[in-house]
Amino acid sequence: MMNQTTQHTFSMRDQLIIAQALVLGIQELEKIPAPFTEISNILDMKYLLNESFAEMAHVAKMMVNETQRINTEREVN
């Protein structure tokens, strides 16, 4: 049997949404205390973010950080 791979092209919006999901997923998984921390999943997600979705990684991180900052400000006020 021949091994076939399919390459999918994501639109810029697709890339941004996936990058944002990876950023949020990484943050949430990093909150889980040992011994339940899923280190391999975190590392795989970071790899995907920085390699497969590198074009949008910085933008997604900025969006998530800004949203969290705004939400924190709202909670304080």
VMD Tcl script that builds the backbone (N, CA, C; Angstrom):
set m [mol new atoms 231]
animate dup $m
set s [atomselect $m all]
$s set {name element resname resid chain x y z} {
  {N N MET 1 A 0.843 -1.176 0.000}
  {CA C MET 1 A 0.000 0.000 0.000}
  {C C MET 1 A 0.888 1.240 0.000}
  {N N MET 2 A 0.565 2.175 -0.858}
  {CA C MET 2 A 1.345 3.391 -0.962}
  {C C MET 2 A 0.884 4.405 0.083}
  {N N ASN 3 A 1.827 5.037 0.723}
  {CA C ASN 3 A 1.513 6.036 1.740}
  {C C ASN 3 A 1.231 7.369 1.046}
  {N N GLN 4 A 0.023 7.863 1.186}
  {CA C GLN 4 A -0.352 9.125 0.565}
  {C C GLN 4 A -0.570 10.179 1.641}
  {N N THR 5 A -0.130 11.359 1.359}
  {CA C THR 5 A -0.401 12.471 2.265}
  {C C THR 5 A -1.202 13.517 1.510}
  {N N THR 6 A -2.079 14.141 2.212}
  {CA C THR 6 A -2.897 15.193 1.625}
  {C C THR 6 A -2.511 16.505 2.276}
  {N N GLN 7 A -2.218 17.476 1.451}
  {CA C GLN 7 A -1.864 18.787 1.987}
  {C C GLN 7 A -3.057 19.709 1.805}
  {N N HIS 8 A -3.465 20.309 2.906}
  {CA C HIS 8 A -4.606 21.223 2.868}
  {C C HIS 8 A -4.091 22.646 2.958}
  {N N THR 9 A -4.652 23.519 2.160}
  {CA C THR 9 A -4.279 24.930 2.253}
  {C C THR 9 A -5.347 25.655 3.045}
  {N N PHE 10 A -4.911 26.321 4.074}
  {CA C PHE 10 A -5.822 27.080 4.928}
  {C C PHE 10 A -5.833 28.535 4.498}
  {N N SER 11 A -7.002 29.147 4.513}
  {CA C SER 11 A -7.082 30.588 4.244}
  {C C SER 11 A -6.431 31.319 5.419}
  {N N MET 12 A -6.201 32.603 5.256}
  {CA C MET 12 A -5.594 33.382 6.346}
  {C C MET 12 A -6.496 33.361 7.577}
  {N N ARG 13 A -7.792 33.449 7.365}
  {CA C ARG 13 A -8.733 33.407 8.497}
  {C C ARG 13 A -8.677 32.056 9.191}
  {N N ASP 14 A -8.616 30.969 8.406}
  {CA C ASP 14 A -8.472 29.633 8.983}
  {C C ASP 14 A -7.220 29.553 9.853}
  {N N GLN 15 A -6.118 30.061 9.312}
  {CA C GLN 15 A -4.852 30.034 10.048}
  {C C GLN 15 A -4.950 30.811 11.357}
  {N N LEU 16 A -5.594 31.971 11.305}
  {CA C LEU 16 A -5.733 32.794 12.503}
  {C C LEU 16 A -6.579 32.087 13.561}
  {N N ILE 17 A -7.678 31.502 13.149}
  {CA C ILE 17 A -8.557 30.814 14.097}
  {C C ILE 17 A -7.850 29.621 14.728}
  {N N ILE 18 A -7.136 28.854 13.918}
  {CA C ILE 18 A -6.420 27.690 14.449}
  {C C ILE 18 A -5.289 28.143 15.365}
  {N N ALA 19 A -4.559 29.185 14.966}
  {CA C ALA 19 A -3.478 29.697 15.809}
  {C C ALA 19 A -4.027 30.192 17.143}
  {N N GLN 20 A -5.142 30.895 17.110}
  {CA C GLN 20 A -5.759 31.393 18.343}
  {C C GLN 20 A -6.202 30.220 19.226}
  {N N ALA 21 A -6.784 29.204 18.617}
  {CA C ALA 21 A -7.205 28.019 19.381}
  {C C ALA 21 A -5.996 27.329 20.013}
  {N N LEU 22 A -4.908 27.262 19.289}
  {CA C LEU 22 A -3.694 26.651 19.838}
  {C C LEU 22 A -3.151 27.474 21.011}
  {N N VAL 23 A -3.110 28.796 20.864}
  {CA C VAL 23 A -2.641 29.663 21.950}
  {C C VAL 23 A -3.486 29.445 23.208}
  {N N LEU 24 A -4.797 29.480 23.041}
  {CA C LEU 24 A -5.689 29.284 24.189}
  {C C LEU 24 A -5.562 27.875 24.773}
  {N N GLY 25 A -5.474 26.889 23.904}
  {CA C GLY 25 A -5.324 25.511 24.365}
  {C C GLY 25 A -4.045 25.302 25.149}
  {N N ILE 26 A -2.963 25.870 24.666}
  {CA C ILE 26 A -1.673 25.773 25.366}
  {C C ILE 26 A -1.784 26.414 26.744}
  {N N GLN 27 A -2.365 27.605 26.806}
  {CA C GLN 27 A -2.516 28.294 28.096}
  {C C GLN 27 A -3.310 27.451 29.086}
  {N N GLU 28 A -4.393 26.878 28.630}
  {CA C GLU 28 A -5.235 26.074 29.528}
  {C C GLU 28 A -4.538 24.801 29.957}
  {N N LEU 29 A -3.885 24.131 29.034}
  {CA C LEU 29 A -3.184 22.896 29.394}
  {C C LEU 29 A -2.035 23.157 30.362}
  {N N GLU 30 A -1.391 24.326 30.231}
  {CA C GLU 30 A -0.288 24.658 31.135}
  {C C GLU 30 A -0.774 24.932 32.559}
  {N N LYS 31 A -2.059 25.167 32.742}
  {CA C LYS 31 A -2.621 25.400 34.082}
  {C C LYS 31 A -2.831 24.100 34.862}
  {N N ILE 32 A -2.847 22.985 34.171}
  {CA C ILE 32 A -3.120 21.704 34.818}
  {C C ILE 32 A -1.899 21.293 35.635}
  {N N PRO 33 A -2.102 21.024 36.928}
  {CA C PRO 33 A -0.951 20.695 37.787}
  {C C PRO 33 A -0.390 19.298 37.512}
  {N N ALA 34 A 0.892 19.151 37.835}
  {CA C ALA 34 A 1.531 17.833 37.770}
  {C C ALA 34 A 0.852 16.944 38.788}
  {N N PRO 35 A 0.745 15.718 38.598}
  {CA C PRO 35 A 1.280 14.888 37.513}
  {C C PRO 35 A 0.341 14.771 36.319}
  {N N PHE 36 A -0.667 15.606 36.256}
  {CA C PHE 36 A -1.679 15.496 35.197}
  {C C PHE 36 A -1.378 16.370 33.987}
  {N N THR 37 A -0.320 17.148 34.045}
  {CA C THR 37 A 0.059 18.017 32.938}
  {C C THR 37 A 0.360 17.175 31.702}
  {N N GLU 38 A -0.238 17.531 30.614}
  {CA C GLU 38 A -0.050 16.785 29.368}
  {C C GLU 38 A 1.081 17.423 28.559}
  {N N ILE 39 A 2.299 17.172 29.019}
  {CA C ILE 39 A 3.494 17.803 28.446}
  {C C ILE 39 A 3.613 17.543 26.945}
  {N N SER 40 A 3.409 16.304 26.518}
  {CA C SER 40 A 3.582 15.996 25.095}
  {C C SER 40 A 2.558 16.741 24.243}
  {N N ASN 41 A 1.337 16.881 24.736}
  {CA C ASN 41 A 0.319 17.637 23.986}
  {C C ASN 41 A 0.698 19.112 23.902}
  {N N ILE 42 A 1.181 19.661 25.005}
  {CA C ILE 42 A 1.602 21.072 25.014}
  {C C ILE 42 A 2.730 21.278 24.016}
  {N N LEU 43 A 3.716 20.407 24.044}
  {CA C LEU 43 A 4.850 20.535 23.121}
  {C C LEU 43 A 4.411 20.380 21.672}
  {N N ASP 44 A 3.519 19.428 21.412}
  {CA C ASP 44 A 3.020 19.251 20.047}
  {C C ASP 44 A 2.244 20.477 19.586}
  {N N MET 45 A 1.434 21.041 20.476}
  {CA C MET 45 A 0.651 22.227 20.121}
  {C C MET 45 A 1.566 23.426 19.868}
  {N N LYS 46 A 2.617 23.569 20.673}
  {CA C LYS 46 A 3.577 24.657 20.452}
  {C C LYS 46 A 4.293 24.480 19.120}
  {N N TYR 47 A 4.632 23.240 18.802}
  {CA C TYR 47 A 5.284 22.957 17.522}
  {C C TYR 47 A 4.353 23.337 16.369}
  {N N LEU 48 A 3.102 22.895 16.437}
  {CA C LEU 48 A 2.136 23.234 15.388}
  {C C LEU 48 A 1.976 24.745 15.240}
  {N N LEU 49 A 1.854 25.422 16.376}
  {CA C LEU 49 A 1.680 26.877 16.354}
  {C C LEU 49 A 2.870 27.555 15.684}
  {N N ASN 50 A 4.064 27.154 16.063}
  {CA C ASN 50 A 5.271 27.840 15.585}
  {C C ASN 50 A 5.760 27.368 14.220}
  {N N GLU 51 A 5.329 26.189 13.794}
  {CA C GLU 51 A 5.778 25.675 12.496}
  {C C GLU 51 A 4.680 25.747 11.439}
  {N N SER 52 A 3.534 25.186 11.728}
  {CA C SER 52 A 2.469 25.117 10.721}
  {C C SER 52 A 1.659 26.402 10.623}
  {N N PHE 53 A 1.588 27.153 11.721}
  {CA C PHE 53 A 0.781 28.373 11.732}
  {C C PHE 53 A 1.599 29.578 12.173}
  {N N ALA 54 A 2.872 29.561 11.832}
  {CA C ALA 54 A 3.807 30.602 12.263}
  {C C ALA 54 A 3.396 31.995 11.789}
  {N N GLU 55 A 2.803 32.074 10.600}
  {CA C GLU 55 A 2.417 33.387 10.065}
  {C C GLU 55 A 1.426 34.105 10.967}
  {N N MET 56 A 0.600 33.354 11.646}
  {CA C MET 56 A -0.447 33.948 12.474}
  {C C MET 56 A -0.192 33.803 13.971}
  {N N ALA 57 A 0.872 33.133 14.347}
  {CA C ALA 57 A 1.140 32.868 15.765}
  {C C ALA 57 A 1.249 34.161 16.569}
  {N N HIS 58 A 2.020 35.114 16.080}
  {CA C HIS 58 A 2.229 36.370 16.817}
  {C C HIS 58 A 0.915 37.147 16.937}
  {N N VAL 59 A 0.181 37.220 15.849}
  {CA C VAL 59 A -1.099 37.937 15.852}
  {C C VAL 59 A -2.071 37.276 16.838}
  {N N ALA 60 A -2.136 35.949 16.807}
  {CA C ALA 60 A -3.047 35.222 17.696}
  {C C ALA 60 A -2.667 35.445 19.152}
  {N N LYS 61 A -1.371 35.423 19.457}
  {CA C LYS 61 A -0.914 35.660 20.839}
  {C C LYS 61 A -1.288 37.064 21.296}
  {N N MET 62 A -1.111 38.050 20.407}
  {CA C MET 62 A -1.467 39.428 20.752}
  {C C MET 62 A -2.968 39.558 20.991}
  {N N MET 63 A -3.775 38.906 20.164}
  {CA C MET 63 A -5.233 38.980 20.316}
  {C C MET 63 A -5.665 38.370 21.646}
  {N N VAL 64 A -5.122 37.209 21.964}
  {CA C VAL 64 A -5.481 36.533 23.212}
  {C C VAL 64 A -5.046 37.370 24.408}
  {N N ASN 65 A -3.820 37.894 24.374}
  {CA C ASN 65 A -3.330 38.706 25.487}
  {C C ASN 65 A -4.154 39.974 25.677}
  {N N GLU 66 A -4.530 40.614 24.575}
  {CA C GLU 66 A -5.324 41.841 24.664}
  {C C GLU 66 A -6.723 41.541 25.215}
  {N N THR 67 A -7.318 40.473 24.759}
  {CA C THR 67 A -8.643 40.075 25.268}
  {C C THR 67 A -8.570 39.790 26.764}
  {N N GLN 68 A -7.533 39.089 27.189}
  {CA C GLN 68 A -7.379 38.783 28.612}
  {C C GLN 68 A -7.145 40.053 29.428}
  {N N ARG 69 A -6.387 41.004 28.872}
  {CA C ARG 69 A -6.149 42.275 29.560}
  {C C ARG 69 A -7.449 43.037 29.731}
  {N N ILE 70 A -8.250 43.107 28.667}
  {CA C ILE 70 A -9.528 43.825 28.726}
  {C C ILE 70 A -10.455 43.169 29.731}
  {N N ASN 71 A -10.526 41.856 29.708}
  {CA C ASN 71 A -11.399 41.135 30.654}
  {C C ASN 71 A -10.960 41.346 32.095}
  {N N THR 72 A -9.659 41.402 32.335}
  {CA C THR 72 A -9.129 41.650 33.674}
  {C C THR 72 A -9.511 43.055 34.144}
  {N N GLU 73 A -9.392 44.032 33.247}
  {CA C GLU 73 A -9.771 45.409 33.574}
  {C C GLU 73 A -11.254 45.498 33.928}
  {N N ARG 74 A -12.079 44.795 33.184}
  {CA C ARG 74 A -13.525 44.800 33.459}
  {C C ARG 74 A -13.838 44.216 34.831}
  {N N GLU 75 A -13.117 43.170 35.201}
  {CA C GLU 75 A -13.341 42.544 36.495}
  {C C GLU 75 A -12.963 43.481 37.642}
  {N N VAL 76 A -11.935 44.293 37.442}
  {CA C VAL 76 A -11.456 45.211 38.470}
  {C C VAL 76 A -12.425 46.370 38.648}
  {N N ASN 77 A -12.994 46.851 37.557}
  {CA C ASN 77 A -13.878 48.028 37.613}
  {C C ASN 77 A -15.275 47.681 37.981}
}
mol reanalyze $m
mol bondsrecalc $m
mol representation Tube
mol addrep $m
